[in-house]
């Protein structure tokens, strides 16, 4: 089914990944303001070492007495050396913003819906070819 008419499960409690091989991401000493940077040290070629940056921006109180949303971002980067010898950095960025009055359940619901958009068959044509149909 295409995006127009896509089906996502509301109230999902978890998503399960099956198959594949474990990759362990460990501290690599790169400093990130309000965050952490880790990489797959098992990849011996530094030029193509996968890495993950995780950042958080906490809500702030404005002078008018209103709180801003928090902002949590995860960026996964997989470098690739192209045929011409140059390097490109393929990535996916996941970002969530929630207001401090949002419940944990509301914030979790956003995560579960987002996870489905990157794994559900309704969105495969979008991810593979950019189809909006």
N, C-alpha and C positions, 0 to 999 in steps of 0.2 A: 504494500500500500504506500502511496506517496505521502509527502509532508502534509498536503491538504487532505485531512482525514486521518492523520497519524494517530495511533493509539498509544498512550502512556499509562502506566499503572499508578494510580493515586494511592498513597498510604503504603507503598512498598517498604519492606523492612530491611532488605539487603539485596545486593546483586552478587552473583557468584561467577568467578572467572575459573574456567577449567582448561586443562592442558597447558602447554608452554613450559618454559624453563625459568626458574627463579633468577632474578638479577638483584644483587644487594647493592644499595646506594649508601655510601659512607661519606663522612665529613672529608672535604678536600681542602680545607683551609681558606677558602674564598670567603671574605667578609661581605655580608649582605645587610644593609640597614633594615632593621625590623624583620629579619628573616634568617634563613639558613640556606646554604648551597651544598648539595651532595652530588657525588658522581659514582659511576660504575667503575670501581677500581680494577675489576677483573678485565676490563678492556685495556689492553696494554698500549695500544696506539692512542696517545693523547689527542691526536687530531680528530678522532672520531668517537671519543669517549662520551657516552650519554650522560646528561646531567639534569638535575632538578633544582629549581629555585622555588622556595616557599616563603611568602611574605604576608605580613598582617599589618593592617592599619586599624587601630582601635577607634571606637566612636569618640568624638570630642564634643564638648559642651560649648555652644556659641554664646556670645554676649547676650543674645535674646532669650537664652534659657532652653534652647532646643538642642537635642543631640543629633549628630550626623550618623550616617550608617557606618557600620564597620566594613572593612574590605579585606577579603582573604583571596590570595592569588597563588596558584601553582602553575609553573611553566616547566614543561618537559622538553628538552632539546636533544635531538639526535643529529650530530654533524654528519655531513656527507661530502666526500671528496669527489668532485665532478670529473668527467672525462678530460676537461681542459686543464685539470690540476688545481682549480680554484675550489674553495670550500664554501658550502652553503650550510645553513643551520635550520633544518626542518624542526618545527616546534608545534606544540599545542599549549594553549593557555586557558586555564580554567579559573574563573573569577566569580566570587559570590559576594553580594552586598546585602546586609540585613540591618534593619533598624533595631536598636537595643530593646524595644518593646516586643519584638518578635519572639515567639516561644522557641524553645529548642526543637520542638516537633515541626514548626513552620520552616525553620532553617534546614532541618534534615530533609523535609519534603523537597525543597529546592535541589538539594544534592541528588536525591534519588531520581527526580525528573531529569536533571542534567545528565546523569549517568546513562539513562535510557536513550537520550538523544545521540549519544556517541556509540551506542551498541545495538539499538533496535533496528530491525530490518526496514522499517518505514523511513529511516534516514540514510540508508546505505547509498542510494543514488546521489544524494546530496554530497556525502563525504567523498565518494569516488569520482563523480563528474560534475558536481555543482548544480545538479538538477533541483529546481525549485517547484517542480510539478508535483 
